[in-house]
Amino acid sequence: MRAVVVDSPGGPEVLTVRDVPVPRAQPGQVLVRVHAFGLNRSELHFRRGQASFGSYPRIPGIEAAGVVQDAPGGELAPGTQVVTLMGGMGRTIDGGYAQYVLVPAAQVIPFTSDLPWDVLGAIPEMLQTAYGTLAVGVRPTAGQSLLVRGGTSSIGLTLAVLGKMQGLTVLSTTRSPARTALLDSVGVDHVLIDDGTIAPAVREPYPDGVDGAVELVGVNVMRDTLRAVRSGGTVCFTGMLSDQWTIPQFYPMDWLPNGVRLTAYSGEAADLPAPVLQDFLDAVADGRARVPVGKVYTLDEITQAHTDMEAGTTGGKGVVVL
């Protein structure tokens, strides 16, 4: 099979496409024929050697969408549409940047859909993260307000889509006024231009602060995000687009406004229930939800795909279709 292999950390040029053996499934494993996979910043961190775990050489990729090729344990019939994500994919086991991926059966989620593979490939990790951030991290209720810091990222765009589906008023940030239309396209109610300080602008329409917020940029702006939320509200730390994820000399009394709660979210395949995936796919098919696909690439364009992701020019979720 053709696969992307990283032999050692480095820039986009270390992503090499080569022929490798197709893995063989054992009972309890599922071999998935990959039709598409999404691109994620955690793969960029692994490629650079910034990941907290993992080994080389490795086929990267924390997610994939395709069909079951083989499941010796009988968990799923060949031809079943599935997605798979996390569980050490692309770090401790070979991941989705390949024509086939072998994973434990427990981290495979079946679905049925006629959506094109570029759309399906964009969804697994993006939906799992956005859904879990809301359901576990922020826990908003219909009618409340939600601030998304880092709104033009793929997760940020998906949070806006899910937030509107849940009856929330969504405020999203972008550093570029040119991306206002992108946020408008997914139903954002208030677009905020982020110059590093947004709390005063948030408190213009919401003097007491918003009900909840999702931090996708990093700890370099999180202190300001905390100050945009009302007492009793919640900020969920989910992403670090700035690549800043630790706080030197953290002093809680100084960082945390009175009554504002700070939590975090990271999930696995088990945190994306099959009914949630299926309901979202059906909503996309019916036009009730939108998948923010930015650019679509071939496997041979993986170096360019990572270059675009690193530069932040994808304009949504980057997807590779095989």
C-alpha positions in Angstrom: 0.0 0.0 0.0 1.0 3.7 -0.4 1.5 5.5 2.9 3.1 8.6 4.3 6.1 7.8 6.6 8.0 10.1 9.0 11.4 8.6 9.8 12.5 11.5 12.1 11.2 14.9 13.2 11.5 17.9 10.9 9.6 20.2 8.5 7.0 19.2 6.0 9.7 17.7 3.8 10.1 14.7 6.2 6.7 13.4 5.1 7.6 10.9 2.4 5.2 8.8 0.4 6.4 5.2 -0.1 5.2 1.6 -0.6 4.9 -0.4 2.7 3.2 -3.7 3.5 -0.5 -3.8 4.1 -1.0 -4.8 7.8 -2.8 -8.0 8.7 -5.7 -8.0 11.1 -5.9 -10.3 14.1 -9.0 -11.1 16.1 -10.0 -7.9 18.0 -8.6 -5.7 15.2 -10.2 -4.1 12.2 -8.4 -3.3 8.9 -9.9 -0.2 7.4 -9.5 0.7 3.7 -9.0 4.5 4.0 -11.0 6.7 1.6 -10.1 10.0 3.3 -8.4 11.5 6.4 -8.5 14.9 8.1 -5.4 16.9 8.9 -4.8 18.0 12.5 -2.4 20.2 14.3 -1.4 17.4 16.7 0.0 15.7 13.6 2.0 18.8 12.9 3.3 18.7 16.5 4.3 15.0 16.1 6.0 15.7 12.7 8.0 18.5 14.4 9.0 16.3 17.3 6.9 18.4 19.8 4.5 15.6 20.8 4.6 14.3 24.4 4.7 10.7 23.2 5.2 8.6 20.1 8.0 7.0 18.2 9.7 7.0 14.7 9.5 5.8 12.0 5.7 6.1 12.0 2.8 6.6 9.6 1.1 9.7 11.1 -2.6 10.5 11.3 -5.0 10.5 14.3 -8.1 9.8 12.2 -9.5 8.2 9.1 -12.7 7.4 7.3 -13.3 4.5 5.0 -14.8 1.0 4.9 -14.0 -2.3 6.7 -11.6 -4.5 4.7 -11.2 -7.2 7.3 -12.4 -7.9 10.9 -11.4 -11.5 11.8 -13.3 -11.2 15.1 -16.6 -10.6 13.3 -17.2 -7.2 15.0 -18.1 -5.5 11.7 -18.9 -6.8 8.2 -16.5 -6.0 5.3 -17.8 -3.0 3.4 -19.2 -1.3 6.5 -18.6 2.5 6.5 -16.5 3.5 9.5 -14.4 6.2 11.0 -11.6 5.6 13.5 -9.6 8.1 15.6 -7.2 8.5 18.5 -6.1 5.5 20.5 -2.4 6.1 19.8 -3.0 6.4 16.0 0.0 8.1 14.4 2.0 8.0 17.6 2.4 4.5 19.0 0.6 2.7 16.2 0.6 3.6 12.5 -2.1 6.1 11.7 -4.4 7.2 8.9 -2.0 8.7 6.4 -2.2 5.5 4.3 -4.4 3.4 2.0 -5.1 1.0 4.9 -5.0 1.4 8.7 -5.1 -1.3 11.3 -6.8 -0.4 14.7 -8.4 -2.1 17.7 -12.1 -2.9 17.0 -13.1 -0.8 20.0 -12.0 2.5 18.3 -14.0 2.0 15.1 -17.4 3.7 14.7 -19.8 2.5 12.0 -22.1 4.8 10.1 -24.2 5.0 7.0 -24.1 8.0 4.7 -24.1 9.1 1.0 -22.0 12.2 1.7 -18.8 12.5 -0.3 -15.6 11.2 1.2 -14.0 14.6 1.5 -16.8 15.6 3.8 -16.8 12.4 5.7 -13.0 12.5 6.1 -13.2 15.9 7.7 -15.6 14.9 10.5 -14.3 12.3 13.0 -11.8 14.2 15.2 -13.4 17.6 14.5 -16.8 16.4 15.7 -15.5 14.4 18.6 -13.5 17.4 19.9 -16.3 20.0 19.4 -19.1 17.7 20.7 -17.0 16.7 23.8 -16.0 20.3 24.5 -19.6 21.3 24.7 -21.1 18.2 26.3 -18.3 17.6 28.9 -16.4 20.9 29.1 -18.8 23.9 28.8 -22.2 22.2 29.2 -24.3 25.1 27.9 -28.1 25.1 27.7 -30.3 26.5 25.0 -30.5 30.3 25.0 -27.1 30.8 26.5 -24.1 32.6 25.0 -20.8 30.9 23.9 -17.5 32.5 23.0 -15.2 30.6 20.7 -11.6 32.0 20.8 -10.0 30.8 17.6 -13.2 30.7 15.6 -11.8 30.1 12.1 -10.0 26.9 13.0 -11.8 23.7 12.0 -12.7 23.0 15.6 -13.9 26.6 16.0 -16.1 26.4 13.0 -17.6 23.1 14.1 -18.2 24.5 17.6 -20.2 27.3 15.9 -22.2 24.8 13.9 -23.0 22.6 16.9 -23.7 25.7 19.1 -26.3 27.0 16.7 -27.9 23.5 16.5 -28.1 23.6 20.3 -29.8 27.0 20.4 -26.8 29.0 21.6 -25.8 32.6 20.7 -22.3 32.2 19.3 -19.5 34.8 19.4 -16.3 33.8 17.5 -13.0 35.5 17.1 -10.6 35.9 14.2 -7.4 37.9 13.8 -8.3 38.8 10.2 -11.3 40.9 9.1 -11.1 39.1 5.8 -12.4 35.9 7.5 -15.6 37.5 8.8 -17.5 36.0 5.9 -16.3 32.5 6.8 -17.6 32.9 10.3 -20.9 34.3 9.0 -21.3 31.3 6.8 -21.5 28.9 9.8 -24.0 31.1 11.6 -21.9 33.0 14.0 -23.9 35.8 15.7 -21.1 38.1 16.7 -17.7 38.2 15.0 -14.9 39.7 17.1 -11.6 40.9 15.6 -8.9 39.5 18.0 -6.0 41.9 18.6 -5.0 40.0 21.8 -7.6 41.5 24.0 -11.3 40.8 23.4 -12.9 40.8 26.9 -14.0 44.5 26.7 -15.6 43.9 23.3 -17.4 40.8 24.6 -18.8 42.8 27.5 -20.3 45.4 25.3 -23.2 43.2 24.3 -22.8 41.1 27.5 -21.9 43.4 30.4 -21.8 40.6 32.9 -19.8 38.3 30.5 -20.8 35.4 28.3 -22.1 32.1 29.8 -19.3 30.0 28.5 -16.1 30.1 26.3 -13.9 27.7 24.5 -10.1 28.5 24.4 -8.6 27.2 21.1 -5.7 29.7 20.8 -3.6 28.9 23.9 -2.6 30.1 27.3 -1.1 33.3 25.9 -4.6 34.7 25.6 -6.5 32.5 28.0 -6.3 35.0 30.9 -8.2 37.5 28.7 -10.7 34.8 27.7 -11.4 34.1 31.4 -12.3 37.8 31.8 -14.9 37.6 29.1 -17.0 35.1 31.0 -19.5 35.8 33.8 -19.3 34.6 37.3 -20.6 31.0 37.3 -19.6 30.6 33.7 -17.1 28.1 32.3 -14.0 28.3 30.1 -12.9 25.1 28.5 -9.3 24.8 27.3 -9.4 22.6 24.2 -6.7 23.8 21.8 -3.5 25.7 21.5 -3.2 27.1 17.9 -0.5 29.4 19.2 1.5 26.3 20.3 1.6 27.7 23.8 0.1 25.3 26.3 1.8 25.8 29.6 1.7 28.7 32.1 4.9 29.7 33.8 4.4 30.7 37.5 0.7 30.0 37.4 -1.0 31.9 40.3 -4.7 30.9 40.4 -5.9 33.9 42.5 -4.5 36.2 39.8 -5.5 34.2 36.8 -9.1 33.1 37.7 -11.8 35.8 38.1 -14.2 35.2 41.0 -16.6 32.4 40.2 -15.4 31.6 36.7 -14.7 27.9 36.2 -11.8 26.6 34.1 -11.8 23.1 32.7 -10.3 21.2 29.8 -11.2 18.6 27.2 -9.5 16.0 25.2 -11.2 12.8 24.0 -10.9 9.4 22.4 -13.1 7.4 20.0 -15.2 6.2 22.9 -16.2 9.9 23.5 -18.0 10.1 20.1 -21.1 7.9 20.5 -22.2 6.3 17.2 -25.7 8.0 17.4 -24.1 11.4 17.7 -22.0 10.8 14.6 -24.9 9.5 12.7 -27.2 12.3 13.7 -24.6 14.9 12.7 -24.1 13.2 9.3 -27.9 13.2 8.8 -28.0 16.8 9.7 -25.3 17.6 7.1 -27.2 15.6 4.5 -30.4 17.4 5.3 -28.8 20.9 5.1 -29.2 21.5 8.9 -25.5 21.5 9.5 -22.4 22.4 7.6 -18.9 20.7 7.5 -16.2 23.4 7.2 -14.0 21.7 4.6 -11.1 24.1 3.7 -8.9 22.4 1.1 -8.8 18.9 -0.3 -5.5 17.2 -1.2 -4.2 14.0 -2.7 -1.8 11.7 -0.8 1.0 13.0 -3.0 0.3 16.6 -1.9 0.8 15.8 1.8 3.9 18.1 2.0 1.9 21.0 0.6 -1.0 20.1 2.9 1.2 20.4 6.0 2.8 23.6 4.7 -0.7 25.1 4.4 -1.7 23.9 7.8 1.5 25.3 9.3 0.8 28.7 7.6 -2.8 28.7 8.7 -4.1 29.2 5.1 -6.4 26.1 4.8 -9.5 28.1 5.7 -11.2 25.3 7.4 -10.5 21.6 7.7 -7.8 20.2 5.5 -8.7 16.7 4.0 -6.7 14.2 2.0 -8.8 12.0 -0.3 -7.4 8.7 -1.6 
